[in-house]
Amino acid sequence: MEDVRSIISYRMDEYGSVKVKLAEVLNSRGITRNRLKTLTGIKYEVIDRYYQNHIERVDLDFIAKVCYVLNCKVEDLLEYSDPDG
């Protein structure tokens, strides 16, 4: 059988987290949130939540638009952090 784990009784800090790296990507390319708003048509408030990493659920349409406009991959924007390090 595959090496799988159940998370039924786990807390978030026990199974890790996903970090949104939009700020790092934009800063490394010299692109502002306002410029990304213009390029994608996404509201500034939405972009700012991702920029500040203040989201609980990821909108795949948002990720697809940003990846297209910035010519990047999903893994450039999202990073899984294992609870063990």
N, C-alpha and C positions, 0 to 999 in steps of 0.2 A: 504494500500500500504506500501511497505517496506520503511524503513528510509534510503533513498539514497540522495546523493548530486551530483550536477553537478559541473564539474571543468572547463568547457569551458572558462570562463573568469577569472580564477584564476592564480596567479603566484605561482611558486614552494614553496616559503616561506609561502604561504597560505594553502597548502595542505600537507605539511610535506616533509620528505625525507627518503631515505633508506641509512643506513650506512653499509659499509662492515667491518666486524670485523675480517678479516683474521689475522691481526697483533696480536690482542689479543689472538686468538686461538693458533697461532704458538708460541708466546712468552710463554704462559702458559704451553705449552707442551715441550718447549726447542727445537723446530724444526726450522731450518734456512730456508730461502727462497731457498738456494742452495739444501738443502736436499729435500724440497718439489719438486723442479725441477727434481731431480733424481727419486723420487718416482712416479711422475705423468707423466713425459715426456713433461710437459708444459714448454714453453720458460720462462727463468728468467724474461725477460722484461714484460711478461704478468702477472706473479706472482707478480712482483714488483708494477705494477699498482693497483692490488687489495690490496696488502699490504699497499700501501700509500693511499688507498681509492680515487684514481684518475681515476674513470671510470664513464661513463655515461650510459652504457648499460651492463647488466649482461649476460654473456655467461652461459647458463644452463649446457652445457657440462663441462665447467670449474668447476662450483659448484658441479656437480655430481662427478667428479673425486676427488676433494678435500674432499668431504664428505666421499667417499669410502675409500680413503687412510688414512684419519685422524679418521675414524669411528665416525663421528659427524653428526649432523642434519643441515638442511638448516638454521634453526633459530639460530644455533650457529654462522653462518657466516654473516647473514643479519639481520638488525634490523630497523624496521620502527619507525620513530620519528614523532609523531603528532605535528602539528604546535603550539598547545596550551600547550604543555608541555610534 
